[in-house]
Amino acid sequence: MLTRVLVVDSEMTVADAGAMLLGVRGYKARAAYSAEHAIAEAKEFQPHALISDAVLPGKDGVELAAWFAQNFPKCKVFLISFNPSVRFRVEESIRCGHVHAFISKREALPGLIDILATITPEK
């Protein structure tokens, strides 16, 4: 069974490229462009992992992580950002158990590939 990963970024090209790169690496990946879009996709796609920009318009990545913790508690959530000012909110979300890890966008792909390799879907 392929690991399903939902990639969320308000920049469509970033989300699409992330999903495409994960697909090439053997994951079943989809892109979403807002928290609301991610929630709608998650209900049908049932992701094992969520990779989201921490800064999104409307509901941000931290709020999205809290929604996933409540509605998809087995889904591992990874937040990424170039913006260091969100780190405090993300660290609080990690302490609450909503976020699995925070990764800087500068190191996102290698770090995420390593982490995703540890996630195996439940059979």
OpenMM code with the backbone's topology and positions (N, CA, C; nanometers):
from openmm import Vec3, app, unit

residues = "MET LEU THR ARG VAL LEU VAL VAL ASP SER GLU MET THR VAL ALA ASP ALA GLY ALA MET LEU LEU GLY VAL ARG GLY TYR LYS ALA ARG ALA ALA TYR SER ALA GLU HIS ALA ILE ALA GLU ALA LYS GLU PHE GLN PRO HIS ALA LEU ILE SER ASP ALA VAL LEU PRO GLY LYS ASP GLY VAL GLU LEU ALA ALA TRP PHE ALA GLN ASN PHE PRO LYS CYS LYS VAL PHE LEU ILE SER PHE ASN PRO SER VAL ARG PHE ARG VAL GLU GLU SER ILE ARG CYS GLY HIS VAL HIS ALA PHE ILE SER LYS ARG GLU ALA LEU PRO GLY LEU ILE ASP ILE LEU ALA THR ILE THR PRO GLU LYS".split()
positions = [
    Vec3(0.0841, -0.1181, 0.0000),
    Vec3(0.0000, 0.0000, 0.0000),
    Vec3(0.0888, 0.1247, 0.0000),
    Vec3(0.0627, 0.2164, -0.0915),
    Vec3(0.1396, 0.3395, -0.0995),
    Vec3(0.1014, 0.4348, 0.0127),
    Vec3(0.2002, 0.5071, 0.0639),
    Vec3(0.1748, 0.6103, 0.1632),
    Vec3(0.1112, 0.7290, 0.0929),
    Vec3(-0.0046, 0.7731, 0.1436),
    Vec3(-0.0762, 0.8865, 0.0858),
    Vec3(-0.0324, 1.0147, 0.1569),
    Vec3(0.0101, 1.1138, 0.0777),
    Vec3(0.0594, 1.2401, 0.1321),
    Vec3(-0.0153, 1.3558, 0.0667),
    Vec3(-0.0673, 1.4448, 0.1501),
    Vec3(-0.1347, 1.5648, 0.1027),
    Vec3(-0.0404, 1.6833, 0.1228),
    Vec3(-0.0118, 1.7565, 0.0154),
    Vec3(0.0801, 1.8703, 0.0174),
    Vec3(-0.0020, 1.9979, 0.0035),
    Vec3(0.0149, 2.0910, 0.0994),
    Vec3(-0.0659, 2.2126, 0.1009),
    Vec3(0.0242, 2.3356, 0.0958),
    Vec3(0.0000, 2.4193, -0.0026),
    Vec3(0.0689, 2.5483, -0.0130),
    Vec3(-0.0195, 2.6404, -0.0955),
    Vec3(-0.0297, 2.7665, -0.0551),
    Vec3(-0.1128, 2.8609, -0.1296),
    Vec3(-0.0525, 2.8951, -0.2651),
    Vec3(0.0763, 2.8708, -0.2813),
    Vec3(0.1398, 2.8849, -0.4127),
    Vec3(0.1158, 2.7536, -0.4875),
    Vec3(0.0277, 2.7579, -0.5848),
    Vec3(-0.0122, 2.6361, -0.6551),
    Vec3(0.1066, 2.5606, -0.7130),
    Vec3(0.2030, 2.6320, -0.7691),
    Vec3(0.3176, 2.5647, -0.8297),
    Vec3(0.4005, 2.4913, -0.7250),
    Vec3(0.4085, 2.5452, -0.6042),
    Vec3(0.4840, 2.4800, -0.4967),
    Vec3(0.4128, 2.3520, -0.4539),
    Vec3(0.2816, 2.3608, -0.4318),
    Vec3(0.2047, 2.2427, -0.3911),
    Vec3(0.2077, 2.1353, -0.5001),
    Vec3(0.1869, 2.1772, -0.6244),
    Vec3(0.1879, 2.0812, -0.7356),
    Vec3(0.3249, 2.0155, -0.7523),
    Vec3(0.4308, 2.0964, -0.7429),
    Vec3(0.5666, 2.0423, -0.7572),
    Vec3(0.5983, 1.9467, -0.6425),
    Vec3(0.5580, 1.9815, -0.5206),
    Vec3(0.5810, 1.8929, -0.4066),
    Vec3(0.5107, 1.7591, -0.4245),
    Vec3(0.3854, 1.7641, -0.4674),
    Vec3(0.3103, 1.6403, -0.4903),
    Vec3(0.3734, 1.5587, -0.6026),
    Vec3(0.4171, 1.6272, -0.7082),
    Vec3(0.4789, 1.5575, -0.8200),
    Vec3(0.6099, 1.4896, -0.7768),
    Vec3(0.6931, 1.5622, -0.7022),
    Vec3(0.8203, 1.5048, -0.6564),
    Vec3(0.7977, 1.3848, -0.5650),
    Vec3(0.6989, 1.3938, -0.4787),
    Vec3(0.6681, 1.2802, -0.3913),
    Vec3(0.6152, 1.1622, -0.4730),
    Vec3(0.5368, 1.1920, -0.5761),
    Vec3(0.4876, 1.0867, -0.6641),
    Vec3(0.6007, 1.0125, -0.7323),
    Vec3(0.7012, 1.0868, -0.7780),
    Vec3(0.8180, 1.0257, -0.8414),
    Vec3(0.8940, 0.9391, -0.7411),
    Vec3(0.8899, 0.9765, -0.6142),
    Vec3(0.9591, 0.9008, -0.5092),
    Vec3(0.8785, 0.7813, -0.4602),
    Vec3(0.7608, 0.7582, -0.5176),
    Vec3(0.6841, 0.6391, -0.4836),
    Vec3(0.5684, 0.6603, -0.3874),
    Vec3(0.5370, 0.7847, -0.3570),
    Vec3(0.4233, 0.8150, -0.2707),
    Vec3(0.3016, 0.8455, -0.3564),
    Vec3(0.1847, 0.8240, -0.3002),
    Vec3(0.0618, 0.8681, -0.3657),
    Vec3(0.0352, 1.0072, -0.3076),
    Vec3(0.0504, 1.1107, -0.3877),
    Vec3(0.0445, 1.2473, -0.3359),
    Vec3(-0.0581, 1.3310, -0.4113),
    Vec3(-0.1190, 1.4216, -0.3363),
    Vec3(-0.2125, 1.5191, -0.3927),
    Vec3(-0.1759, 1.6571, -0.3404),
    Vec3(-0.2142, 1.7575, -0.4182),
    Vec3(-0.1900, 1.8965, -0.3800),
    Vec3(-0.3211, 1.9631, -0.3396),
    Vec3(-0.3106, 2.0554, -0.2441),
    Vec3(-0.4221, 2.1421, -0.2050),
    Vec3(-0.3635, 2.2821, -0.1874),
    Vec3(-0.4487, 2.3835, -0.2056),
    Vec3(-0.3985, 2.5206, -0.2115),
    Vec3(-0.4476, 2.6101, -0.0977),
    Vec3(-0.5185, 2.5533, -0.0031),
    Vec3(-0.5639, 2.6263, 0.1155),
    Vec3(-0.6012, 2.5231, 0.2215),
    Vec3(-0.6184, 2.5685, 0.3441),
    Vec3(-0.6605, 2.4772, 0.4508),
    Vec3(-0.7982, 2.4177, 0.4194),
    Vec3(-0.8859, 2.4998, 0.3695),
    Vec3(-1.0206, 2.4525, 0.3368),
    Vec3(-1.0165, 2.3470, 0.2272),
    Vec3(-0.9338, 2.3691, 0.1270),
    Vec3(-0.9163, 2.2717, 0.0192),
    Vec3(-0.8562, 2.1421, 0.0746),
    Vec3(-0.7598, 2.1553, 0.1656),
    Vec3(-0.6967, 2.0377, 0.2266),
    Vec3(-0.7975, 1.9551, 0.3062),
    Vec3(-0.8835, 2.0223, 0.3793),
    Vec3(-0.9862, 1.9523, 0.4579),
    Vec3(-1.0791, 1.8746, 0.3653),
    Vec3(-1.1217, 1.9380, 0.2563),
    Vec3(-1.2094, 1.8699, 0.1609),
    Vec3(-1.1383, 1.7498, 0.0984),
    Vec3(-1.0126, 1.7660, 0.0586),
    Vec3(-0.9352, 1.6566, -0.0007),
    Vec3(-0.9139, 1.5431, 0.1003),
    Vec3(-0.8843, 1.5785, 0.2247),
    Vec3(-0.8542, 1.4779, 0.3272),
    Vec3(-0.9716, 1.3844, 0.3516),
    Vec3(-1.0907, 1.4369, 0.3452),
    Vec3(-1.2085, 1.3537, 0.3712),
    Vec3(-1.2204, 1.2398, 0.2705),
    Vec3(-1.1769, 1.2638, 0.1470),
    Vec3(-1.1838, 1.1592, 0.0445),
    Vec3(-1.0512, 1.0828, 0.0328),
    Vec3(-0.9387, 1.1528, 0.0423),
    Vec3(-0.8060, 1.0964, 0.0182),
    Vec3(-0.7528, 1.0175, 0.1379),
    Vec3(-0.7934, 1.0543, 0.2596),
    Vec3(-0.7505, 0.9854, 0.3819),
    Vec3(-0.5971, 0.9762, 0.3899),
    Vec3(-0.5271, 1.0913, 0.3962),
    Vec3(-0.3809, 1.0881, 0.3920),
    Vec3(-0.3175, 1.0280, 0.5170),
    Vec3(-0.2009, 0.9673, 0.4969),
    Vec3(-0.1198, 0.9189, 0.6085),
    Vec3(-0.0325, 1.0316, 0.6617),
    Vec3(-0.0022, 1.1286, 0.5740),
    Vec3(0.0817, 1.2418, 0.6119),
    Vec3(0.0305, 1.3684, 0.5441),
    Vec3(0.0456, 1.4793, 0.6145),
    Vec3(0.0115, 1.6118, 0.5633),
    Vec3(0.1374, 1.6960, 0.5701),
    Vec3(0.1731, 1.7578, 0.4579),
    Vec3(0.2841, 1.8524, 0.4535),
    Vec3(0.2219, 1.9860, 0.4160),
    Vec3(0.2290, 2.0822, 0.5075),
    Vec3(0.1636, 2.2100, 0.4825),
    Vec3(0.2543, 2.3267, 0.5136),
    Vec3(0.2422, 2.4302, 0.4322),
    Vec3(0.3052, 2.5571, 0.4661),
    Vec3(0.2399, 2.6035, 0.5964),
    Vec3(0.3192, 2.6564, 0.6872),
    Vec3(0.2648, 2.7057, 0.8143),
    Vec3(0.1866, 2.8347, 0.7938),
    Vec3(0.2203, 2.9092, 0.6895),
    Vec3(0.1549, 3.0367, 0.6624),
    Vec3(0.0630, 3.0190, 0.5419),
    Vec3(-0.0666, 3.0190, 0.5689),
    Vec3(-0.1680, 3.0084, 0.4647),
    Vec3(-0.2693, 3.1202, 0.4850),
    Vec3(-0.3334, 3.1655, 0.3787),
    Vec3(-0.4409, 3.2645, 0.3977),
    Vec3(-0.5611, 3.1980, 0.4647),
    Vec3(-0.6335, 3.2746, 0.5413),
    Vec3(-0.7480, 3.2173, 0.6135),
    Vec3(-0.6975, 3.1309, 0.7274),
    Vec3(-0.7454, 3.0088, 0.7351),
    Vec3(-0.6980, 2.9140, 0.8361),
    Vec3(-0.5529, 2.8791, 0.8031),
    Vec3(-0.4607, 2.9021, 0.8979),
    Vec3(-0.3196, 2.8772, 0.8685),
    Vec3(-0.2816, 2.7323, 0.8978),
    Vec3(-0.1549, 2.7000, 0.8747),
    Vec3(-0.1083, 2.5635, 0.8922),
    Vec3(-0.1210, 2.5117, 1.0340),
    Vec3(-0.1018, 2.5976, 1.1329),
    Vec3(-0.1151, 2.5555, 1.2731),
    Vec3(-0.2606, 2.5191, 1.3029),
    Vec3(-0.3533, 2.6001, 1.2552),
    Vec3(-0.4960, 2.5690, 1.2738),
    Vec3(-0.5351, 2.4433, 1.1966),
    Vec3(-0.4787, 2.4266, 1.0780),
    Vec3(-0.5038, 2.3058, 0.9992),
    Vec3(-0.4513, 2.1828, 1.0727),
    Vec3(-0.3329, 2.1948, 1.1333),
    Vec3(-0.2761, 2.0837, 1.2100),
    Vec3(-0.3672, 2.0443, 1.3255),
    Vec3(-0.4240, 2.1429, 1.3938),
    Vec3(-0.5168, 2.1143, 1.5048),
    Vec3(-0.6408, 2.0420, 1.4524),
    Vec3(-0.6918, 2.0826, 1.3351),
    Vec3(-0.8077, 2.0153, 1.2765),
    Vec3(-0.7724, 1.8702, 1.2443),
    Vec3(-0.6551, 1.8479, 1.1867),
    Vec3(-0.6129, 1.7112, 1.1544),
    Vec3(-0.5957, 1.6280, 1.2814),
    Vec3(-0.5410, 1.6867, 1.3866),
    Vec3(-0.5231, 1.6128, 1.5118),
    Vec3(-0.6574, 1.5641, 1.5651),
    Vec3(-0.7591, 1.6438, 1.5473),
    Vec3(-0.8921, 1.6060, 1.5961),
    Vec3(-0.9636, 1.5093, 1.5016),
    Vec3(-0.9485, 1.5286, 1.3716),
    Vec3(-1.0261, 1.4522, 1.2744),
    Vec3(-0.9515, 1.3361, 1.2077),
    Vec3(-0.8199, 1.3442, 1.2019),
    Vec3(-0.7352, 1.2394, 1.1445),
    Vec3(-0.6156, 1.2178, 1.2373),
    Vec3(-0.6384, 1.1699, 1.3580),
    Vec3(-0.5319, 1.1642, 1.4582),
    Vec3(-0.4118, 1.0766, 1.4195),
    Vec3(-0.4274, 0.9834, 1.3272),
    Vec3(-0.3144, 0.8984, 1.2867),
    Vec3(-0.2315, 0.9617, 1.1751),
    Vec3(-0.2795, 1.0683, 1.1165),
    Vec3(-0.2080, 1.1371, 1.0094),
    Vec3(-0.0938, 1.2182, 1.0699),
    Vec3(0.0274, 1.1978, 1.0192),
    Vec3(0.1442, 1.2744, 1.0650),
    Vec3(0.1441, 1.4087, 0.9931),
    Vec3(0.1564, 1.5159, 1.0707),
    Vec3(0.1521, 1.6512, 1.0151),
    Vec3(0.2906, 1.7140, 1.0214),
    Vec3(0.3343, 1.7673, 0.9083),
    Vec3(0.4621, 1.8364, 0.8980),
    Vec3(0.4350, 1.9771, 0.8486),
    Vec3(0.4826, 2.0756, 0.9211),
    Vec3(0.4683, 2.2139, 0.8768),
    Vec3(0.6027, 2.2637, 0.8273),
    Vec3(0.5969, 2.3400, 0.7193),
    Vec3(0.7180, 2.3970, 0.6622),
    Vec3(0.6966, 2.5467, 0.6438),
    Vec3(0.8049, 2.6226, 0.6458),
    Vec3(0.7948, 2.7665, 0.6228),
    Vec3(0.9316, 2.8284, 0.6035),
    Vec3(0.9356, 2.9360, 0.5260),
    Vec3(1.0543, 3.0215, 0.5182),
    Vec3(1.0516, 3.1212, 0.6330),
    Vec3(0.9337, 3.1461, 0.6873),
    Vec3(0.9125, 3.2517, 0.7854),
    Vec3(0.9468, 3.2043, 0.9262),
    Vec3(1.0587, 3.2501, 0.9835),
    Vec3(1.0977, 3.2036, 1.1173),
    Vec3(1.0053, 3.2533, 1.2286),
    Vec3(0.9235, 3.3557, 1.2001),
    Vec3(0.8362, 3.4097, 1.3047),
    Vec3(0.7244, 3.3136, 1.3445),
    Vec3(0.6970, 3.2119, 1.2649),
    Vec3(0.5916, 3.1159, 1.2992),
    Vec3(0.6430, 3.0035, 1.3885),
    Vec3(0.7738, 2.9971, 1.4074),
    Vec3(0.8333, 2.8859, 1.4824),
    Vec3(0.7731, 2.8709, 1.6227),
    Vec3(0.7489, 2.9808, 1.6952),
    Vec3(0.6941, 2.9723, 1.8305),
    Vec3(0.5572, 2.9044, 1.8298),
    Vec3(0.4685, 2.9459, 1.7380),
    Vec3(0.3351, 2.8838, 1.7296),
    Vec3(0.3456, 2.7367, 1.6909),
    Vec3(0.4360, 2.7053, 1.6000),
    Vec3(0.4524, 2.5666, 1.5571),
    Vec3(0.5065, 2.4822, 1.6719),
    Vec3(0.6034, 2.5347, 1.7463),
    Vec3(0.6582, 2.4595, 1.8594),
    Vec3(0.5507, 2.4316, 1.9643),
    Vec3(0.4621, 2.5264, 1.9868),
    Vec3(0.3499, 2.5034, 2.0788),
    Vec3(0.2590, 2.3931, 2.0244),
    Vec3(0.2365, 2.3936, 1.8939),
    Vec3(0.1542, 2.2907, 1.8307),
    Vec3(0.2203, 2.1534, 1.8406),
    Vec3(0.3526, 2.1496, 1.8327),
    Vec3(0.4253, 2.0229, 1.8504),
    Vec3(0.4055, 1.9727, 1.9929),
    Vec3(0.4167, 2.0635, 2.0921),
    Vec3(0.3957, 2.0231, 2.2324),
    Vec3(0.2547, 1.9706, 2.2558),
    Vec3(0.1576, 2.0254, 2.1831),
    Vec3(0.0187, 1.9787, 2.1960),
    Vec3(-0.0048, 1.8468, 2.1226),
    Vec3(0.0934, 1.8035, 2.0446),
    Vec3(0.0787, 1.6790, 1.9694),
    Vec3(0.0100, 1.6955, 1.8358),
    Vec3(-0.0100, 1.8195, 1.7901),
    Vec3(-0.0776, 1.8425, 1.6619),
    Vec3(0.0171, 1.8312, 1.5438),
    Vec3(0.1448, 1.8602, 1.5666),
    Vec3(0.2429, 1.8620, 1.4587),
    Vec3(0.3540, 1.7636, 1.4909),
    Vec3(0.3916, 1.6841, 1.3918),
    Vec3(0.4985, 1.5861, 1.4073),
    Vec3(0.6356, 1.6533, 1.4003),
    Vec3(0.6520, 1.7489, 1.3057),
    Vec3(0.7805, 1.8162, 1.2908),
    Vec3(0.7640, 1.9461, 1.2143),
    Vec3(0.8556, 2.0396, 1.2370),
    Vec3(0.8635, 2.1645, 1.1626),
    Vec3(0.9948, 2.1632, 1.0854),
    Vec3(0.9872, 2.1967, 0.9580),
    Vec3(1.1054, 2.1952, 0.8729),
    Vec3(1.1100, 2.3260, 0.7947),
    Vec3(1.2265, 2.3870, 0.7896),
    Vec3(1.2458, 2.5067, 0.7089),
    Vec3(1.2324, 2.4697, 0.5620),
    Vec3(1.1703, 2.5564, 0.4833),
    Vec3(1.1572, 2.5282, 0.3395),
    Vec3(1.2932, 2.5137, 0.2724),
    Vec3(1.3941, 2.5741, 0.3299),
    Vec3(1.5283, 2.5637, 0.2706),
    Vec3(1.5795, 2.4195, 0.2734),
    Vec3(1.5342, 2.3423, 0.3712),
    Vec3(1.5799, 2.2032, 0.3828),
    Vec3(1.4646, 2.1053, 0.3699),
    Vec3(1.3530, 2.1506, 0.3160),
    Vec3(1.2294, 2.0729, 0.3183),
    Vec3(1.2383, 1.9386, 0.2485),
    Vec3(1.2801, 1.9338, 0.1236),
    Vec3(1.2717, 1.8072, 0.0510),
    Vec3(1.3579, 1.6976, 0.1115),
    Vec3(1.4875, 1.7196, 0.1346),
    Vec3(1.5667, 1.6096, 0.1928),
    Vec3(1.5158, 1.5688, 0.3317),
    Vec3(1.4808, 1.6662, 0.4139),
    Vec3(1.4321, 1.6351, 0.5483),
    Vec3(1.3005, 1.5609, 0.5462),
    Vec3(1.2099, 1.6033, 0.4597),
    Vec3(1.0798, 1.5370, 0.4520),
    Vec3(1.0903, 1.3961, 0.3968),
    Vec3(1.1739, 1.3764, 0.2983),
    Vec3(1.1904, 1.2416, 0.2421),
    Vec3(1.2400, 1.1465, 0.3508),
    Vec3(1.3353, 1.1912, 0.4305),
    Vec3(1.3862, 1.1069, 0.5395),
    Vec3(1.2764, 1.0739, 0.6394),
    Vec3(1.1980, 1.1743, 0.6773),
    Vec3(1.0910, 1.1531, 0.7763),
    Vec3(0.9799, 1.0667, 0.7178),
    Vec3(0.9391, 1.0956, 0.5944),
    Vec3(0.8303, 1.0190, 0.5332),
    Vec3(0.8663, 0.8717, 0.5188),
    Vec3(0.9931, 0.8431, 0.5030),
    Vec3(1.0365, 0.7036, 0.4899),
    Vec3(1.0046, 0.6234, 0.6156),
    Vec3(0.9848, 0.6908, 0.7271),
    Vec3(0.9534, 0.6208, 0.8524),
    Vec3(0.8034, 0.5957, 0.8703),
    Vec3(0.7217, 0.6547, 0.7850),
    Vec3(0.5761, 0.6394, 0.7966),
    Vec3(0.5302, 0.5235, 0.7105),
    Vec3(0.4640, 0.4297, 0.7728),
    Vec3(0.4070, 0.3191, 0.6968),
    Vec3(0.2576, 0.3189, 0.7195),
    Vec3(0.1815, 0.3064, 0.6114),
    Vec3(0.0369, 0.3041, 0.6254),
    Vec3(-0.0095, 0.1813, 0.7039),
    Vec3(-0.1176, 0.2012, 0.7775),
    Vec3(-0.1759, 0.0870, 0.8475),
    Vec3(-0.2411, -0.0038, 0.7464),
    Vec3(-0.2251, -0.1301, 0.7638),
    Vec3(-0.2831, -0.2282, 0.6719),
    Vec3(-0.4257, -0.2593, 0.7120),
] * unit.nanometer
topology = app.Topology()
chain = topology.addChain("A")
for resn in residues:
    res = topology.addResidue(resn, chain)
    for name in ("N", "CA", "C"):
        topology.addAtom(name, app.Element.getBySymbol(name[0]), res)
